[in-house]
Amino acid sequence: MPTEIIMPQLDQTMTEGKVGKWLVKEGESISKGTPIVEIETDKVVNELEAPADGVLLQIVASEGSKVPVKGVLAIIASQGETIKQNRNRVFPKN
């Protein structure tokens, strides 16, 4: 079953974060705990770690995008697994 990587709430007042740099590319294998993306807020830049083992199947939020807390950043799936792509969930660059 695919795992969604969501925008975390890094502090109590955070309502959105900016996707900095993706540290892995679509199609790359990743292990749980591997840093995969930099998240920027007004105060800090944090590396977000993979919540599961698998393949980075789809990057939903591009670098520079502002994404609300709990918004989908990317999808991890098992090797060979596919998903129905939903382009309505892509966050445009701001």
N, C-alpha and C positions, 0 to 999 in steps of 0.2 A: 504494500500500500504506500503510495507517495506521501512524503512528509513536507508540509509547507514550512518554510523559514519565514518567520514573522518579525516585524519591527518591534523590538522590545521597548518597554518604557524604562529609560535609564535613570530618570529621577521623577519625583512626584508631580512636577509641573509640566513635564514633557508631553506634548500632544502630537508631535511629528518629528521625524529625523530625516537627515539628508544622506543618501547613499554616496559614500566617498568613492573608494576604489574596490572593485571586485578583485580578490586575491586568487580566485580560481576561475576557470572558464567553463562554459557549458560543455558537458560531455566528459569532464574530468572526474575521476574517482576521488572520493573524499572519505575520511574517517571521522567518526564522532569526536568532537573536541578540536578539530582542525580549524584554524582561523580562515574564514571564507570571504568576509566583506568588512570594510571599514564603515562605521556609522558615525556621522558628524552631528553634534548638537551645538547649541550656542556656547557651551562651556567646554566640551571635550570631544575627542575622537576615540572611539572604542572599536576594537576588533570583535566581530560577532563570530562565534564558533558554530560549527555544524552540529545540529541536534541529533544526527543519526548517520550511520554508515550508508554509503551508496554512491550514486552518480549525480552530479549537479545537472539535472535534466533540463531545467528551464530557468533563466534569469528573467524575472517579471519586472523588476524595477531597475532601470538603467542608472549608470553613474550620473550623479547630479540631480537625480529625482528626489523630491520631497515626498515621504510616505508617512501616512498617519500611523500612530501606535496601533499595533495588531494588524496592520496592512501586510499583504504578502510581498516578500522580497524575491523569493525563488522557490523552486521545488526540487527536492531530492527524491530519487526513486532507486529501486533495486536495478542491478545490471540487467538490461534487456526489457525492462518495464517501460510502458508508454502511458501517456495520459492524453485525454482530450484537451487540446489547447483552447484556452478561453482568453482571447485577446482583449476582452472587455476589462480584465483585471490589470492590464498593463498601466503603470503610472507614467504619464508623459514627463519629459524633462521640464523643469521649471527654471 
